[in-house]
Amino acid sequence: MKSGIENKRLLTLIVELKKADKDIWKRVAYELSKPTRRRPEVNLSKLEEYGTDGETILVPGKVLGSGYLTKKVNVAAFAYTESAKSLIAKSGGKMMGIADLMKSNPDGKNVRILV
C-alpha cells in the first residue's frame, strides 16, 4: 500500500466524505476508495461535452488536459494535471478540491458527477 502524502490526504478525505449524511458524498467516497488505476480520469473534452456555463462538475479522480474547454465551469476533483489547470483557468473556470466543494455545498445541490 502506498504511504505517501497523497495517500494520507486521500484517506482523510474519504473518512470526511463518509461522515457526511448525503448520498452524493457517499458515492464520491466509494469512487475514491477504488484502486488508483480504476479511479475516474476525465479529459477536458468530456467537461466540454457534458458541462454547461456556470455548472459545478465533480470528478472523483483526476482531470486530464486532453481536449479543449470553452465553457466557464467550476470543477472539483481530487487531482489535476498541469495542462488541465491552465486550460480551465484560461476558459474562465474555477478549480477546487473535493473537500472545498463539500464545505461550500454540504448538500451537494446542483453538482454533476462525471466518472
NORNORHU-V151589 format. One line per field, one symbol per residue. psi: psi as a letter, one per 30 degrees, with the letter a starting at -180 (. if undefined). burial: I if it has 24 or more other ideal C-beta (glycine too) atoms within 12 Angstrom, else O. A space follows every 50 residues. Layout:
psi=???
burial=???
This chain:
psi=kkgleeeeeeeeeeeeefekhkeeeeeeeeefflleffkkjkleeeeeef llkflkkkjibkklgkalkfkilkkklelkleeeeeeeeefglkklleee eeefiffgkhkkkk.
burial=OOOOOOOOOIOOIIOIIOOIOOOIIOOIIOIIOOOOOOIIIIIIOIIIOO IOOOIIIIIIIIIIIOIOIOIOIIIIIIIIOOOIIOIIOOIOIOIIIIIO IIOOOOOIOOIIIIO
